[in-house]
Amino acid sequence: MSKRLVKIPLNDLPAHANELIGKTVNVVLKSNQTFYGQCERIENTCFVLRDFRKHAHQLAFTQIESVIYDKSATF
């Protein structure tokens, strides 16, 4: 099964919020730091991510560059 990466820039994040909940994502910050984990929720000004050590990270929208996740290809 092939996959493709989907990159969502910060400006499009509110429109894609519902489809990201529960997905495993990479959050790339403007500082080039990357967080990897499962999206728990997206609030008004905050992205909440739980890494696989069960630590929650609250990332402000002002810090985020983009969100990247894997999507199964249809072919």
C-alpha positions, -999 to +999 in steps of 0.1 A: +000+000+000+015+033-010+013+065+009+016+102+002+025+130+025-001+158+029+013+191+041-012+216+056+002+252+060-009+272+090-034+293+071-053+261+061-052+245+095-086+256+108-103+242+077-087+208+082-090+206+120-117+179+120-098+155+098-067+158+119-082+148+152-069+113+161-043+111+133-006+107+137+010+139+125+043+158+123+040+194+135+068+216+121+075+248+140+088+280+125+120+273+144+123+240+124+117+219+155+094+190+148+069+173+171+055+138+162+025+123+178-013+120+177-035+151+174-058+152+204-076+185+197-073+218+180-085+248+200-088+285+190-051+293+193-036+260+202-028+226+187-027+198+213-005+168+204+003+137+225+036+121+217+042+083+220+057+087+255+022+100+265+034+136+270+010+163+259+023+193+239+003+225+235+016+243+205+004+279+198-006+286+162+019+315+162+047+288+165+035+264+138+048+265+102+028+234+089+013+200+098+023+169+078+006+135+078+006+103+058-024+095+036-030+062+019-029+066-018-059+054-039-038+035-064 
